[in-house]
Amino acid sequence: MSRRKLCILAMALGLVAGAAEATGIALQSHRAVYELVLKRARPGSGIGDVSGRFVMEWLDACDGYVLNQRILTRILDASGEESVHDYRSATWESQDGQRLRFSTRSEVDGELSEEVSGLGELRADGGGVATFVKPEAAKLVLPAGTLFPTEHTLLLLRAAREGKTTIDTTIFDGSGENGLYRAFAVIGDTKVNGAPRVEAELVAGQPVWRFGLAYFQHDDTAGTPEFEVAFRMYGNGISSELELDYQDFSLSGRLARIESIPKPGC
């Protein structure tokens, strides 16, 4: 699994929250642990097995929103050779959704494979620029209407509450110069959670929707998604029951543990 796919996994789950006061959506600062297992490998993919863990921590930090993530996976190829992929990401997004500081580090079998860091800034019209410091100095133009991950999650929840069934957006996730995507979402029916689940204490009485998203490279003219993801997301931004479909294999993600994080005094 490539570093970019690991980063897309973290971004696409919709596991970040946003400005509750500004949107009327009360979102939960929390730390969640997801167990990842191979659901299906397509013939000829070269994948024998995939297992791992995804740890996500989101925090309202008063001046912005902090998202820390780590994805550790063990990949067994068809010949039985194993590799360990360790991806870490830290981002800070301003409350108004106009600035994104991002830093990622990826290792394979304990060896550094790539580092990315920089700053994304949007103008009033939604366009802007991402300026990279690592792996080398570079700039990426962000077209008008671009959203950063927190704002994208808020948009999904607003659309769901308004009864919309589809939404098409442009998102920049900070994963690198290829981190600009078109994200097309399909939103399923709402219902009120009542099942006894790992997350029950934090989502009691919350509405929940089933989301399916297809992610395309922004300049892709073939109309083929790089990958697709489905998940349940509650009204306070907590997600569970993940399904991740890449072109050659798919993964399931089970929410194994979750806890709230107290908001710091501001």
N, C-alpha and C positions, 0 to 999 in steps of 0.2 A: 504494500500500500504506500503510495507516494506521500510526501509531506503535505502537498497541496490538498490531497483528498482528506487527510487527517484534519487539516484546518477547516476545510469545507464542512466536515462532519460537525465540528464544534459550533461553527457559525450557523449551520442550517437548522439545528434542532430548535431554534427559537427559545433558547434557554436564558436569554438576557432580559432584564426588565428596564423600566424607564421612569419618567417623571410622573409620579402619581398625581401630584398637585396640579400639574399642567394639563393632564388628560382626563382626570376623574377616574382613572384606573388605579386601584390600590394594589400594588405589586409587592411581592415578598422577597426580602433579602434572604438568601439561603445557600446552603452547601449541599450538593447532591452527588451521589455516586451511582454510576450506571455500569452494569456488567454487560460486556459485548460478546456475542457468540456468532459463529457463522450460521447463516440461515440457508444459503444456497450458493454453490459455485457452478458456474456454467461450464460445459465441456470445453476443454482447450484453454481454460483460464490460467492453468498452472497453480491454482490455489488448492492446497490440501485441507487446511483448517486455519481459522482465525479466532483468537480469543483475546480478551483484554478488559480494560477498565477505563472509564471516562469519569474524571472528577471535575466538577464545575463549582465555582464559588462566585456569587454575584453580590455586590454590596453597594448600597446607596451611600456614597462618601461625601455628601453635602454639596461639594462643588462640582460633582460629576458622578459617574457610575463606573465602578471597578469590576472587571470580569477577569478572573484567573482560571485557567483551564490546564488540565494535564490528561493526555491520552496515551496509555501504555498498552501496546498490542504485541502479541506473539503470533507470527505468521509462519505457518508450515507450508512449504511448497509441495508440489506433486511428487517430488523425489524424496521427500522427508527431511529436507534441510530447513532449519528454523532460523528466523531472524527476529530481533526484538526492536521495536520502533517506539521511541519516547518523544512525544511532542508536547511542548509547553508554550503557553501563550498568556500574555498579560496585556490588557487594554484599559484605557481610561477614555470615557466619552463624556463630553460636556452635557449639561442638563438641557441645553437648547438644541442638541444634536448637530452642532456645527463643527466640532473638533473631535478628532479621534487620535490618541496616541496609541501606538501598537508596537509590540515586541514579541517575537516568536523564536524558539530554539528547537531544532529537531536533531535527534541522535538516532543512529542505527547501530545496534550492537555496541553501544557505549562510545561510538565515535561521532563527533559533530559532523552533520551533513549539511546544515544550512542555518543561518541566522538572518532574520528580517527585522528591521525596526524603522520607525519613521513617524510622520504626522500627516493626517488628512485634515483638510480644511475646506469648508463649503461656504459659498457666498449666499446672498439673500435669494438668488434665483435657483439655488439647489445645486449649481455646478461648482466646481472647485478644482483642487489639485491635491494629490498625495505626494509628499516629498520623502524619499527613502534615504536613510543613512547607511543601512546595511541591506544586502551584502555589498552594495556600492551606491554611490550617490546617483540618484535618478529621480525623475518626476513622471507622474501619471496624471493625465487630464481626466477629471471626473465630470461626466456630462450633467446637464441640468436635470434635476429630479433624483439625483443619487441620494441614497440613504445609508447611514451607518447602522451597525447591527441592532443597537438598542431601539432606534427609531423604527427600524423594520419590524421588530417584535411588537411595538406599540401599534403600528399600522395594522398588523394582522389581527390583534385583539379588537381594535376599533372596528375593523371591517366585519369581524365575526359578530360583535354586539349589534351592529347595524343590519345584520341579516344578509350580508353579501355572500355570494358563493364562490367568487373568483376575484383575484387581484393580481396585477402584473406590475412589478417594480424593478428598479435598478439598485443594486447594493454593492458597496465596497466593504470588504471584511478585514483588510489589513494583512492578508496572507502573502502579499507580494505584488509584483507588477501584473500578475494574472489574476488578481483578486477582485476584479470587477465583473459582476454577474448580472444577468437578467434572471429574476426569480418569479416564476408563475405559480401561484398558490390556488388550491381548491379547498374550500372550507365546508366541512360536513355539518350536520344538524347539531344543535346545542341540546344539552340536558344538564340536570343538576346531579353532581356526584353524590353517591350515597353508599358506594361499595367500600368494604373494609380493606384498605390498601396501605402500603408502606407510608404513603403520603397523606393518609386520611386526616390526621390532626391539622395539617397545614392547609388543606383544601376543603374542609367541611363546608357544605352549602354553596361552593363555588360552581358556576356554570363551567362546562367543559366542552371543547370542540375537537373534532378530528381534522387535522390539517395534512394536506399532501402538497409538497412543493417540488417543482422541477427547476434545476439550476442549469443555466446555459452560459457559456462564455459570452461576454457582452458583444463581441464582434463575430459570433458564430452565425453564419447565414444558412447552414444546413438544417437548422431546426432540431438538432439532436441534443438532448440534455446531457451534461457531463455526469450528472447523477440525480437521483430522486430520493426524497425522504418523506416519511409519514410519522406523525406522532399525535398524542393527545396533549392539549395544552389547556390548563385551567385559567380562569379569569384573573388570577393573581400571578401569572407568568410561569408557573411550575409545570414541567412537562414529564411525560412518562410514555411507556409502550412505544418505543422507537423502532422504526423499520428503515433501513438505509440500503438503497438499491444502486449499486454501481453497475457499469456495463457488463462486467465479467463476474461479479459476485455480490451477495447482499448480506447484511448483518441485522441482527435483532439486538436491541438494547433494553435491559430490564432495570428499572429503578430499584436499587438494592438498599439504599440508605439516604435519608434526607434530614436536615436539621435547619432551624431558623438561625439567622445571624442578627444580633441586636444592632440597631442603627446607632451610629456614634452620635454624641451630642454635637449639635451644630451651632 
